[in-house]
Amino acid sequence: MPGTKFETELQVRPDDIDMNRHVHGSRYMDYVLAARYDQMARCYQMPMEEFLRLGFGWFMQTGHIEYKRPLGLGDYFIVRTWVGGMLKKGVKVQFEIVKKRTGKLVCDGYFNYAMVKLDTGRAEAIPEWIVAKYSV
């Protein structure tokens, strides 16, 4: 069952723009990562720094983005993310990015992340207490 959808508002910066005068495709991944960083602390009450303190990190295994329409310089947009599923050693994070002014979908997709132990670099089973914290 999908988790709660959380939102973060961001704005396109000049260094996000490519030679075609819209946001470069790779920046959408950065937008989702920035939103997740914000939401981990604000919405789940477990910031990335807590994972690092415990010796854990996250490694992206799969990234899938479907582009619908471009963002341009100065556009404000909403990054909406939610936990689409918990795996034994990872999590599926689904997302959509919506242009704030029009409410139209810019892109959507998902990322599969593995939780890794930083000292070994190997995937680690997610402890039940972390599953519970992110199952909202």
C-alpha positions as CSV (number, residue, x, y, z in Angstrom):
1,M,0.0,0.0,0.0
2,P,1.5,3.4,-0.9
3,G,2.6,5.7,1.8
4,T,1.6,9.3,2.5
5,K,2.5,11.8,-0.2
6,F,4.7,14.6,0.9
7,E,5.5,17.8,-1.0
8,T,8.4,20.1,-1.3
9,E,8.4,23.4,-3.3
10,L,11.5,24.3,-5.3
11,Q,12.4,26.8,-8.0
12,V,14.4,26.4,-11.2
13,R,17.8,28.1,-10.9
14,P,19.9,29.5,-13.8
15,D,22.4,26.7,-13.5
16,D,19.6,24.1,-14.1
17,I,19.0,25.4,-17.6
18,D,20.6,23.6,-20.6
19,M,21.3,24.8,-24.2
20,N,17.7,24.2,-25.2
21,R,16.6,26.9,-22.6
22,H,14.8,24.5,-20.3
23,V,15.8,22.3,-17.3
24,H,18.3,19.6,-18.3
25,G,16.9,16.1,-17.8
26,S,19.5,15.2,-15.2
27,R,18.4,17.9,-12.9
28,Y,15.0,16.3,-12.2
29,M,16.8,13.5,-10.4
30,D,18.5,16.2,-8.2
31,Y,15.1,17.8,-7.5
32,V,13.7,14.5,-6.2
33,L,16.9,14.0,-4.1
34,A,16.6,17.5,-2.6
35,A,12.9,16.9,-1.8
36,R,13.6,13.6,-0.2
37,Y,16.4,15.2,1.9
38,D,13.9,17.8,3.1
39,Q,11.1,15.3,3.7
40,M,13.2,12.8,5.6
41,A,13.8,15.4,8.3
42,R,10.5,17.3,8.1
43,C,8.0,14.6,7.4
44,Y,9.5,11.3,8.7
45,Q,11.4,12.8,11.6
46,M,14.5,10.9,10.6
47,P,17.0,13.1,8.6
48,M,19.8,11.7,6.4
49,E,22.2,12.8,9.1
50,E,20.7,10.2,11.4
51,F,21.2,7.4,8.9
52,L,24.9,8.6,8.5
53,R,25.3,8.7,12.3
54,L,24.1,5.0,12.4
55,G,26.5,4.1,9.7
56,F,23.9,3.7,6.9
57,G,23.6,5.3,3.5
58,W,21.4,4.9,0.4
59,F,22.5,3.7,-3.0
60,M,20.3,4.1,-6.1
61,Q,19.7,0.9,-7.9
62,T,17.1,1.9,-10.4
63,G,16.0,5.3,-11.7
64,H,13.0,5.8,-14.0
65,I,11.7,9.2,-15.1
66,E,9.0,9.9,-17.7
67,Y,9.1,13.4,-18.9
68,K,5.8,15.1,-19.9
69,R,6.6,18.8,-20.3
70,P,9.6,21.1,-19.5
71,L,10.3,23.5,-16.7
72,G,11.9,26.8,-17.5
73,L,14.0,29.4,-15.7
74,G,12.3,30.7,-12.6
75,D,9.4,28.2,-12.6
76,Y,8.2,27.1,-9.1
77,F,7.3,23.5,-8.9
78,I,6.2,20.9,-6.4
79,V,8.0,17.6,-5.9
80,R,5.6,15.1,-4.4
81,T,7.1,11.8,-3.2
82,W,5.9,8.7,-1.3
83,V,7.1,5.3,-0.4
84,G,5.7,3.0,-3.0
85,G,7.0,-0.2,-1.3
86,M,9.5,-1.5,1.2
87,L,11.9,-4.2,0.2
88,K,14.0,-6.4,2.5
89,K,17.1,-4.3,1.8
90,G,15.6,-1.2,0.1
91,V,12.7,1.1,-0.7
92,K,10.9,2.1,-3.8
93,V,10.3,5.9,-3.8
94,Q,7.7,7.1,-6.3
95,F,7.5,10.8,-7.3
96,E,5.8,13.4,-9.5
97,I,6.9,16.9,-10.2
98,V,4.1,19.4,-10.9
99,K,4.5,23.0,-12.2
100,K,3.0,25.2,-9.5
101,R,1.5,27.8,-11.7
102,T,-0.5,25.4,-13.9
103,G,-0.8,22.3,-11.7
104,K,0.3,20.2,-14.7
105,L,2.5,17.2,-14.4
106,V,6.1,17.8,-15.5
107,C,7.4,14.3,-14.9
108,D,6.9,11.2,-12.8
109,G,8.7,8.0,-12.0
110,Y,10.4,6.0,-9.3
111,F,13.7,5.3,-7.7
112,N,14.7,2.0,-6.0
113,Y,17.2,2.6,-3.3
114,A,19.2,0.0,-1.3
115,M,20.2,0.7,2.2
116,V,24.0,0.1,2.6
117,K,26.3,-0.2,5.6
118,L,28.8,2.6,5.0
119,D,31.8,0.7,6.4
120,T,31.3,-2.3,4.1
121,G,29.4,-0.8,1.2
122,R,27.1,-3.8,1.2
123,A,23.3,-3.8,1.2
124,E,21.8,-4.2,4.6
125,A,18.4,-5.4,5.8
126,I,16.3,-2.4,6.9
127,P,15.6,-2.7,10.6
128,E,11.9,-2.9,11.6
129,W,12.1,0.4,13.5
130,I,13.1,2.2,10.3
131,V,10.4,0.5,8.3
132,A,7.9,1.6,10.9
133,K,9.1,5.2,10.8
134,Y,8.8,5.3,7.0
135,S,5.5,3.5,6.8
136,V,3.3,6.5,7.3
